[in-house]
Structure formats: C-alpha cells, structure tokens
C-alpha cells in the first residue's frame, strides 16, 4: 500500500510540477516521507528476520545439547554397574592368562 502511495505521489509531483509548483512541492515532500517510511519498514523487517534466525539457531543448539545429554544418559545406562563389573572380570581374566 505504501509503495502505491509513493508511486501516486511521485507521479502527481511530476504532473503538477509545471502547472502548480506549490502542490508539486507538497506531493514531492509526501513522496520523500513515504520512501523514508518504506526504508524504515524494510530495515525493521530485516532486523526481525535476523533476530528470528538467531533465535532458531540458538534453539537448534539447545536441542543438539539435549541430544548430547540424552546420548550421555544412554551411555551411562549401557555402562551400568553390571557392565563395569563385567569389564573388571575380563581384565582380571586377561591378567591371569598372561601369568600362565
């Protein structure tokens, strides 16, 4: 909508330039204000998209950290007390077999 208003005010500026310079000046000032407003809106939209990208990146990092934590918990379960004792027994058997 603002783009249409800008183009209308610009063309009105061009049209009134020869016939009514005072009115052309008003349309020119309006076109300038609208273009500044459009620039501000585009800048804000870019800033918001950058912020959205940063937030999604941070959330992906958090989810990756959660997956790491889940994997560590699973490895702790796999290396539970029984498997630790089994590893100790295997090392003792190796030591005994080396002695013989």
C-alpha angles and dihedrals in degrees: 000000000000091000090055090048090051094050092046093050092046093052091045088052090053092045096049095041095092099033105037115012093182092057090043089054090053092050090047091052090048091051091051093049091048092049090051089050091050091051091050092049092049091049091050091048090052091048091050092049090050090050090048090051091050092049094049090047090051091048091050088052091051092049090049089051089051090052090050090051090049090050091050090051090049091050090050089053091048090049092049125147094280095053091046091053090047090053090049090052091049091052091049090050090051091051091050092047090051091054092055 
